[in-house]
Amino acid sequence: ELAPEEIVEGTTPLKVDFHNPAELEKVLQGVHTVLSFVVVQNDPDGIAQKTLIDAAIAAGVKRFAPSEWFIARYTHLRWAASKVAIRDYLGEKNKDGKVIEYCLFQPGIFTDYHANENINKHLKTNDFLPIDFANHKLLAPGSLKPRLTATTVRDVANIVAKAIEYEGEWPKIGGIAGETLTLAEELAIGEKIRGKKFEVELLDVDSLRKGEWNGSWVKPLEHPSIQHLDEETRAAFSKAAFSGFLLALVDDELVVSDEWNRIFPDYKFTGIEEFVSKFWAGKP
């Protein structure tokens, strides 16, 4: 149950059973747009989302956004494989004619992960990021050339709100590109704002591809979805996930497209340097 302070003004929380299609269909009657934020690690077979999609179609929902909110390809981030399965499921549902409009909202990583404190209660800082602003260091896979796209949570929320009001057809692929930078550019921002050189460690990519971790440090992941794991299992998951993230960097999988940028060309996104300056400038 949600505590009163967790309920956002203007919203009505409902407790539903994602394994009860009839109940979901009833709840979704008269709903125009459904946004899904199912934690895919907790729904590896996609059962909850598939049930939600079926119920949305049966209830006559016009638009559906599956639980994407990251990138387009998951070659090295296999914990997110069910995102791809849900894409296929939506495609299959619409193969003989559109039964529900949908969009894969993909903003890259959240710029908010660069913050030095939990500025958003629903996010943990620094998950996956190979740059450590607190300790002035950077891990890079092979070189500083790999790129990533980062978008603030606020910008994602604003674009999604505009998308809900958008009268045109939703693009199936919905890239939201706040800013795309190389690791070299990220490093330059970090050193400029923190006022000192960072320790840079280049990892051997071939070793990473073999599943061998060769870095001197790894960030422990603090995502709520893995906090039930014991310390050893959580550490192993952190190492595997971080390694996968670095390989995704090498293979340019952390760069997203810009469909929504082009639909809303006048929207001004918050850049990484602007965001980082706000939270790291003047910090010891």
Number of C-alpha atoms within 10 A of each C-alpha: 7 9 6 7 7 9 11 9 7 6 7 7 11 9 8 11 13 16 14 13 20 16 13 21 21 13 16 20 14 12 13 14 18 18 16 15 12 14 17 19 16 12 14 15 15 21 14 19 24 19 19 24 26 17 23 27 19 18 19 17 21 16 20 22 21 22 20 26 22 24 22 22 19 19 14 21 17 14 15 19 18 21 29 14 15 20 18 12 16 21 15 11 16 14 10 8 8 11 17 20 18 25 21 22 27 26 31 27 24 22 26 24 23 24 20 17 15 14 13 13 7 9 17 17 21 23 19 20 18 20 22 18 21 14 10 17 17 22 22 23 24 16 17 18 15 22 21 22 26 27 25 24 19 15 20 20 11 13 20 18 11 13 18 14 9 12 8 8 11 20 15 15 17 25 25 28 26 25 20 19 17 16 22 16 15 19 23 15 17 27 16 14 19 21 14 10 13 18 13 15 16 14 18 16 20 12 11 18 14 8 13 14 18 13 16 8 12 16 17 18 21 15 12 11 12 15 11 9 11 9 11 9 12 17 16 12 17 20 22 19 21 23 26 22 22 27 24 22 21 20 15 16 22 25 27 27 18 16 19 23 18 13 15 13 9 8 13 10 18 16 16 22 17 10 15 21 17 13 16 18 13 10 11 7
